[in-house]
Amino acid sequence: MMKLRYGSTSPFVRKVLVTAIETGQEAEIEKVKTNTADPALAQHNPLNKIPALTLEDGSVLIDSAVICEFLDSRKGGKLFPKDASRWASLSRMALCDGILDAAILRRYELQRPEALRSIEWDTRQKTKVDQGLDALEKEAPGFGDRIDIGSLTVAIMLDYLDFRFAHEAWRETHPNLARWHKAIAARPSLKSTMPFE
Ligand SMILES: N[C@@H](CCC(=O)N[C@@H](CS)C(=O)NCC(=O)O)C(=O)O
């Protein structure tokens, strides 16, 4: 069995779980619930981040993009396109990973005591989220029903915004994305991995 250091609310872990389901490898992965504040996590990932995937030979892969491509490659490359669409798909994943990084940094900042919080820092990160959503809104009419690592990461990112920043109501200003999200959200791999506390 491979071992996945995971948390139920992490969108990066969810990318790995969705990839595992889409490629039929869920049963080969043991999930090890992990608190990122635990210093012992550093043995597996010196960055103290999840996901980290321990392979059967004891080696460890870190970073969701690397782990997802590894899992996908074991099954012949279903989600990481090899044709000309590869770069747009990887770039879309990178944009959504960046939006998630910014949203997660906002959340860490909002958890600090109020007197220590920086409005400038929050605004700077929120701008990245908003600019990213605006770029995706323009592209969304071309998404169609294509399923690859790019489109799955868009859906996971939007679900994370619903989960942590529902009050900011991204749907109101991004109708194309909202329409597209409604259709892809019915996919079993996404439905069965919704974040929960
Ligand atoms: N680029 C990394 C980001 C992973 C990440 O930021 N994970 C968060 C949980 S959602 C984490 O472990 N945060 C703990 C920390 O930053 O100390 C990936 O794609 O796996």
The ligand as an ORCA input file, in Angstrom:
! r2SCAN-3c Opt
* xyz 0 1
  N       2.065     23.244     -3.381
  C       1.606     22.319     -2.377
  C       0.720     23.069     -1.359
  C       0.294     22.174     -0.212
  C      -0.301     22.985      0.938
  O      -0.183     24.219      1.016
  N      -0.935     22.275      1.856
  C      -1.475     22.927      3.043
  C      -2.779     22.261      3.469
  S      -4.057     22.659      2.341
  C      -0.479     22.738      4.175
  O       0.043     21.656      4.349
  N      -0.243     23.799      4.934
  C       0.615     23.762      6.084
  C       1.668     24.821      6.037
  O       1.727     25.605      5.076
  O       2.441     24.887      6.994
  C       0.829     21.177     -3.041
  O       0.316     21.373     -4.151
  O       0.774     20.066     -2.478
*
